[in-house]
């Protein structure tokens, strides 16, 4: 049993916590059995029928926790011998001459760590070292069959990946007790079908058989809403601390069940927003504060996703989502597949969207961070005497800012199509400066971005629309008015509402600024032209 992480000084008893770093274990952490979230896997068959299989899911969704848990379960019985092996040390090593010895070292280290027979490799040929050490290992654990769980498989690239897969395929035909592992799991963020062409001598694989020794390609699903309720119920049972239904619903809505985000929200709410010894009920406000803390802290999980935005392929996907434009080729590119594998985007009701609201917020803030720093601190009055936002004044000031800076700043932007959306978000974020919050909704094909600004417990609705050469301003305005009203009804039916229309047609840019910048009222909605 692992050593408890901390003991409550007052009660002298073990207090578990919500884990956000590394694999979970039931002695130290509140957790749910990860195998219950496996989709497309048949664990009972893989050993019995001598099958090789693939498991892929985004980072920090529970893959390693599952693998180590399943290894312990297998080794606790008499059916087989199993070992978890991470290939993380092979990242950035495409040459077989360096990668294969590193893989063999990972195998021997894993065997020693788990008190299993330690295999050796006798050949110096990198094209047969993996086959050699796995054959040797199978002999050492006989008369039990050997099961190997390779984690971080997708760090392998180039010729190292080719050699790794070829050697597995080479031993597969004769697999058996004392000969070669009877079952192998290949685990990572991406499905191996994305890498197999190289392993088949550069010939594109048949769509139905990208890796012809693979039985299944399974995934690890996110939590459902009832799952996160069960997760927090473990803390309630141990400590008596409860969480309101409203807070649980908000945690699920913001995370969409991503295990790391759920644990981070719960951990911050119970150990930072509230004192770790507190038994006060966790409310919606506590989870909201935890959300903001998590975003501002730029924790590794969120920061690593934001850094991915530097990849032009991913940037193209995000620009399409932010601008809301329809792109029939969007899902065909490598960038979209990478975004899916990272868990950065998902497809909901047939529409590509950012996977959850927290990712939407983190990515929007990351993209606009440099712009925010370049925007001067507001010296004009943007609050009313009662402390509420003067949104009219704020957006009129944005129009002046757009007139002064947009043409020059757009030339420096990597996001030409989404530039109006990003500049407005940066402007709002700079002015509010942590005093309020912005809810953002964007997805491919919606033709708009929805912004809900909450300040001093009052909501303000902003809808962003673009006019293109294939549009007419009248059609865009009429559609925008309908969409603004729909979004207002969703957030707060009494909220002051604004429709910002950016005319992107070449002929519109030739007009004088006094004609381009407009301000009219259409019923209860203010329409601002830029």
NORTA-V108732 format. One record per residue. SS is DSSP state (h for helix, s for strand, l for the rest). D_FIRST is the distance of its C-alpha to the first C-alpha in Angstrom with 2 decimals. Layout:
# NORTA-V108732
{{SS/D_FIRST} {SS/D_FIRST}}
This chain:
# NORTA-V108732
{{l/0.00} {l/3.80} {l/6.57} {l/8.72} {l/11.82} {l/14.37} {s/15.40} {l/18.72} {l/21.07} {l/23.28} {l/21.01} {l/18.18} {l/15.67} {s/12.97} {l/15.01} {l/13.85} {s/16.39} {l/18.20} {l/17.11} {l/19.94} {l/18.59} {l/16.80} {l/14.66} {l/13.01} {l/9.59} {l/9.67} {l/7.22} {l/9.70} {s/12.72} {l/15.40} {l/15.96} {l/17.97} {l/17.47} {h/19.24} {h/20.74} {h/22.92} {h/24.74} {s/25.64} {s/29.42} {l/31.26} {l/28.42} {l/28.46} {h/25.08} {h/26.21} {h/29.12} {h/27.79} {h/26.57} {h/29.18} {l/32.06} {l/31.00} {l/31.12} {s/30.49} {s/29.84} {s/29.48} {s/27.28} {s/28.56} {l/27.97} {l/28.44} {l/25.97} {l/23.00} {l/23.40} {l/20.03} {h/20.87} {h/18.02} {h/15.50} {h/17.29} {h/17.50} {h/13.88} {h/13.12} {h/16.11} {h/15.23} {h/12.00} {h/14.29} {h/17.03} {h/15.23} {l/13.89} {l/17.64} {l/20.72} {l/22.60} {s/21.89} {s/19.93} {s/18.86} {s/18.09} {s/17.90} {s/20.54} {s/21.71} {l/25.40} {h/25.45} {h/26.91} {h/29.97} {l/31.15} {l/34.79} {l/35.33} {l/37.90} {l/39.22} {h/37.90} {h/38.69} {h/35.96} {h/33.60} {h/33.24} {h/32.14} {h/29.60} {h/28.25} {h/28.14} {h/26.25} {h/23.69} {h/23.32} {h/22.96} {h/20.43} {h/18.27} {h/18.71} {h/17.74} {h/14.60} {l/13.43} {l/14.89} {l/17.82} {l/21.50} {l/22.93} {l/26.26} {l/29.30} {l/32.22} {l/35.71} {l/38.01} {l/39.00} {l/40.31} {l/38.10} {l/39.50} {l/37.84} {h/34.80} {h/32.29} {h/33.95} {h/33.92} {h/30.25} {h/29.14} {h/31.61} {h/30.36} {h/26.71} {h/27.86} {h/29.63} {h/26.69} {h/24.40} {l/27.38} {l/27.99} {l/25.24} {s/26.08} {s/24.43} {s/23.20} {s/22.96} {s/21.85} {s/23.81} {s/22.98} {l/25.58} {h/28.30} {h/30.92} {h/30.85} {l/32.92} {l/36.63} {h/40.00} {h/40.48} {h/36.79} {h/36.03} {h/39.03} {h/37.96} {h/34.34} {h/35.59} {h/38.43} {h/36.28} {h/33.93} {h/37.07} {h/38.58} {h/35.84} {h/35.48} {l/38.67} {l/37.58} {l/33.87} {s/32.57} {l/30.51} {l/30.98} {l/33.11} {s/31.29} {l/28.26} {l/29.10} {s/27.42} {s/26.84} {s/25.75} {s/27.43} {s/25.88} {s/27.27} {l/29.29} {l/32.45} {l/33.58} {h/34.62} {h/38.06} {h/38.83} {l/38.46} {h/39.80} {h/43.49} {h/43.02} {h/41.15} {l/44.20} {l/46.72} {l/47.51} {l/48.70} {l/47.57} {l/45.44} {l/46.59} {l/45.18} {l/43.70} {l/42.09} {l/40.86} {l/38.41} {l/39.82} {l/36.67} {s/34.65} {s/34.21} {s/32.84} {s/32.43} {s/29.83} {s/28.91} {s/26.14} {l/27.94} {l/27.54} {l/26.58} {l/29.40} {h/30.46} {h/28.97} {h/25.57} {h/25.53} {h/26.64} {h/23.69} {h/21.33} {h/22.90} {h/23.11} {h/19.36} {h/20.13} {h/23.21} {h/21.44} {h/19.04} {h/21.70} {l/25.03} {l/25.94} {l/28.02} {s/29.62} {l/33.19} {h/34.16} {h/36.26} {h/33.38} {h/31.21} {h/34.22} {h/34.85} {h/31.28} {h/31.63} {h/35.15} {h/34.35} {h/31.27} {l/32.47} {l/28.86} {l/27.53} {h/23.74} {h/23.64} {h/26.73} {h/25.56} {h/22.33} {h/24.49} {h/27.05} {h/24.67} {h/22.81} {h/26.17} {h/27.68} {h/25.03} {h/24.27} {h/27.58} {h/30.41} {l/29.16} {l/27.36} {l/23.60} {l/24.32} {l/27.20} {l/27.42} {l/30.60} {l/31.01} {s/30.48} {l/33.89} {h/35.56} {h/36.66} {h/33.14} {h/32.10} {h/35.34} {h/34.69} {h/31.18} {h/32.85} {h/35.42} {h/32.97} {h/30.92} {h/34.14} {h/35.58} {h/32.44} {l/32.78} {l/29.04} {h/28.24} {h/27.90} {h/31.28} {h/32.94} {h/32.20} {h/33.98} {h/36.83} {h/37.32} {h/37.80} {h/40.98} {h/42.65} {l/42.81} {h/46.33} {h/45.25} {h/42.72} {h/45.23} {h/47.78} {h/45.49} {h/44.71} {h/48.41} {h/49.30} {h/46.76} {h/47.84} {h/51.53} {l/51.11} {l/53.47} {l/53.58} {l/52.96} {l/53.20} {l/51.85} {h/48.74} {h/46.29} {h/47.78} {l/46.76} {h/43.80} {h/42.99} {h/42.40} {h/40.08} {h/38.04} {h/37.93} {h/36.70} {h/33.96} {h/32.83} {l/32.77} {l/35.49} {s/38.00} {s/38.12} {s/41.00} {s/41.64} {l/44.57} {l/45.91} {s/45.86} {s/43.81} {s/42.13} {s/39.53} {l/36.21} {l/35.72} {h/37.56} {h/35.16} {h/35.74} {h/39.44} {h/39.39} {h/37.47} {h/39.68} {h/42.86} {h/42.09} {h/41.20} {h/44.41} {h/46.58} {h/45.04} {h/47.72} {h/50.43} {h/49.24} {h/49.55} {h/53.06} {l/54.25} {l/55.89} {l/54.76} {l/56.93} {l/60.01} {l/61.49} {l/60.97} {l/58.27} {s/57.48} {l/59.79} {l/60.77} {l/58.44} {l/55.39} {l/55.06} {s/55.35} {l/58.83} {h/57.83} {h/61.49} {h/61.80} {h/58.50} {h/59.40} {h/62.99} {h/61.64} {h/59.45} {h/62.62} {h/64.25} {h/61.19} {h/61.25} {h/64.95} {h/64.50} {h/61.42} {h/60.55} {h/62.84} {h/61.73} {h/58.02} {h/57.88} {h/59.15} {l/56.08} {l/53.57} {l/51.49} {l/51.58} {l/55.28} {l/55.01} {l/52.44} {h/53.99} {h/55.55} {h/52.30} {h/50.37} {h/53.06} {h/53.29} {h/49.53} {h/49.55} {h/52.53} {h/50.95} {h/47.67} {h/49.68} {h/51.80} {h/49.10} {l/46.86} {l/43.82} {l/46.02} {l/45.72} {s/43.82} {s/44.90} {s/43.83} {s/44.69} {s/45.29} {l/46.36} {s/46.34} {l/48.48} {l/51.74} {l/51.87} {l/54.64} {l/53.44} {s/50.75} {s/50.00} {s/49.11} {s/48.36} {s/48.64} {s/47.47} {s/48.86} {l/49.25} {l/48.18} {s/50.89} {s/50.65} {s/52.92} {s/53.12} {s/54.02} {s/54.73} {s/55.37} {s/57.73} {s/59.39} {s/62.91} {l/63.31} {l/66.46} {l/66.02} {l/65.78} {l/68.36} {h/67.58} {h/68.78} {h/66.43} {h/63.43} {h/64.34} {h/64.80} {h/61.51} {h/59.77} {h/61.25} {h/59.89} {h/56.43} {h/56.39} {h/57.36} {h/54.65} {h/51.93} {h/53.37} {h/53.24} {h/49.56} {h/48.65} {l/51.32} {l/54.75} {l/56.44} {l/55.02} {s/57.60} {s/57.53} {s/58.59} {s/59.28} {s/59.39} {s/61.29} {s/61.33} {s/64.30} {l/63.28} {l/66.53} {l/68.49} {l/71.62} {h/69.84} {h/68.84} {h/72.55} {l/73.41} {l/73.91} {h/70.92} {h/72.92} {h/72.99} {h/69.39} {l/67.88} {s/68.59} {s/67.60} {s/68.57} {s/67.50} {s/67.12} {l/66.87} {l/63.61} {s/62.22} {s/63.21} {s/63.76} {s/63.55} {s/64.81} {l/63.72}}
